Amino acid sequence: MAQTLYLIGLYDNGEQFSPRMPSNTARTISVPQFGTITIYVDVYYPSGVPVDLTALSAVVLTFTMQSVIDPEKDTPDLQAFGTLAPNGPKNRSIFTLTPDMTQINLGRYLFDVWLEHSLGRFQIMRPGTVVLQPGLAR
């Protein structure tokens, strides 16, 4: 069964935080092993203004998961690249985790989301926790 998550990313450009924006984007999410998960990440400036991802040059958004047991490992246990929402808001990136991608060991993982473009690489979601739980094997 497919799962859908909606998350908020913050592209901190030094603006003052709006009281309606979360200052901590870290979350704990549960993901089934062998599952299909669609993750929508809406990116905002701290002021609450949506970031127009289509206006950024050479933009790449990356979702990574790293084992809590071995967080210093060189490569993430799971990495997905976002696509811009074709008919949705210009601040939305979509990540799809497929059954092949979630075919990793059960347990706890740290996850974060990064935005990279011509001016550099920026963490837009503080590390959160993914609990990879038993799912239906294929």
C-alpha positions as CSV (number, residue, x, y, z in Angstrom):
1,M,0.0,0.0,0.0
2,A,1.3,3.4,-0.9
3,Q,2.0,6.0,1.8
4,T,2.0,9.8,1.4
5,L,3.8,12.3,3.7
6,Y,3.8,16.1,3.6
7,L,6.8,17.8,5.2
8,I,8.0,21.4,5.4
9,G,11.5,22.5,4.5
10,L,13.1,25.8,5.5
11,Y,15.6,27.6,3.3
12,D,17.2,29.8,5.9
13,N,18.3,33.0,4.1
14,G,18.7,35.0,7.4
15,E,15.2,36.4,7.5
16,Q,13.4,36.7,10.8
17,F,11.2,33.7,11.5
18,S,7.5,34.2,11.2
19,P,5.6,32.9,14.3
20,R,3.5,30.7,12.0
21,M,6.6,28.9,10.6
22,P,8.1,25.9,12.5
23,S,11.7,26.7,13.5
24,N,12.4,22.9,13.9
25,T,11.5,20.8,10.9
26,A,12.8,17.5,12.4
27,R,10.1,14.8,12.4
28,T,9.8,11.1,13.2
29,I,8.2,9.1,10.4
30,S,7.3,5.5,10.1
31,V,8.1,3.7,6.8
32,P,7.2,0.2,5.8
33,Q,10.0,-2.0,4.4
34,F,9.3,-2.8,0.8
35,G,6.8,0.1,0.7
36,T,6.2,2.9,-1.8
37,I,6.2,6.3,-0.1
38,T,5.6,9.6,-1.8
39,I,7.1,12.5,0.2
40,Y,6.0,16.1,-0.6
41,V,8.4,18.7,0.7
42,D,7.1,22.3,0.5
43,V,10.0,24.7,0.9
44,Y,9.6,28.1,2.6
45,Y,11.8,31.0,3.7
46,P,11.7,31.6,7.5
47,S,9.3,34.5,6.9
48,G,6.7,32.1,5.5
49,V,7.1,33.1,1.9
50,P,7.2,30.0,-0.4
51,V,10.6,29.5,-2.2
52,D,10.1,29.4,-6.0
53,L,12.3,26.4,-6.8
54,T,11.8,26.9,-10.5
55,A,13.6,30.3,-10.2
56,L,16.8,28.7,-8.7
57,S,19.6,27.8,-11.1
58,A,20.5,24.1,-11.4
59,V,18.4,23.1,-8.3
60,V,18.7,19.6,-6.9
61,L,16.9,18.3,-3.8
62,T,18.1,15.2,-2.0
63,F,16.4,13.1,0.7
64,T,18.9,10.8,2.6
65,M,18.6,8.1,5.2
66,Q,21.5,7.0,7.3
67,S,21.6,4.2,9.9
68,V,21.5,5.3,13.5
69,I,23.9,2.4,14.3
70,D,26.5,3.6,11.8
71,P,26.0,7.4,11.2
72,E,29.6,8.0,10.2
73,K,29.4,5.7,7.2
74,D,30.5,7.4,3.9
75,T,27.4,6.6,1.9
76,P,23.8,6.9,2.9
77,D,21.6,3.8,3.3
78,L,19.0,5.4,1.1
79,Q,19.1,8.5,-1.2
80,A,16.4,9.9,-3.4
81,F,16.3,12.9,-5.6
82,G,13.3,15.2,-5.7
83,T,11.5,16.4,-8.7
84,L,9.6,19.6,-9.0
85,A,5.8,19.3,-8.8
86,P,4.8,19.6,-12.5
87,N,1.3,21.0,-11.7
88,G,1.7,21.9,-8.1
89,P,3.1,24.8,-6.1
90,K,6.5,26.1,-7.3
91,N,7.9,25.5,-3.8
92,R,7.1,21.7,-3.8
93,S,9.5,18.9,-4.4
94,I,8.4,15.3,-4.7
95,F,10.4,12.3,-3.5
96,T,9.3,8.8,-4.3
97,L,10.7,5.9,-2.3
98,T,10.2,2.6,-4.1
99,P,10.1,-1.0,-2.8
100,D,13.6,-1.6,-4.1
101,M,14.8,1.5,-2.2
102,T,13.2,0.5,1.1
103,Q,14.6,-3.0,0.9
104,I,17.1,-2.2,3.6
105,N,17.5,-3.5,7.2
106,L,14.7,-2.8,9.7
107,G,15.5,-0.2,12.4
108,R,16.0,3.5,13.0
109,Y,17.6,5.9,10.6
110,L,18.3,9.5,10.5
111,F,16.9,11.5,7.6
112,D,17.4,14.9,6.2
113,V,16.7,17.0,3.1
114,W,19.2,19.1,1.2
115,L,18.7,21.8,-1.4
116,E,21.6,22.4,-3.8
117,H,21.8,25.1,-6.5
118,S,24.3,27.5,-8.0
119,L,24.9,29.3,-4.7
120,G,25.7,26.2,-2.6
121,R,24.2,23.3,-0.7
122,F,21.8,24.0,2.2
123,Q,20.1,21.7,4.7
124,I,16.4,22.5,4.5
125,M,15.2,19.9,6.9
126,R,17.0,19.1,10.2
127,P,17.7,15.5,10.9
128,G,14.7,13.5,11.8
129,T,14.1,9.9,12.5
130,V,12.7,7.2,10.2
131,V,11.5,4.0,11.8
132,L,11.7,1.3,9.1
133,Q,9.1,-1.3,10.1
134,P,8.2,-4.7,8.7
135,G,6.1,-4.5,5.5
136,L,4.8,-6.9,3.0
137,A,7.7,-8.7,1.3
138,R,7.4,-8.8,-2.5
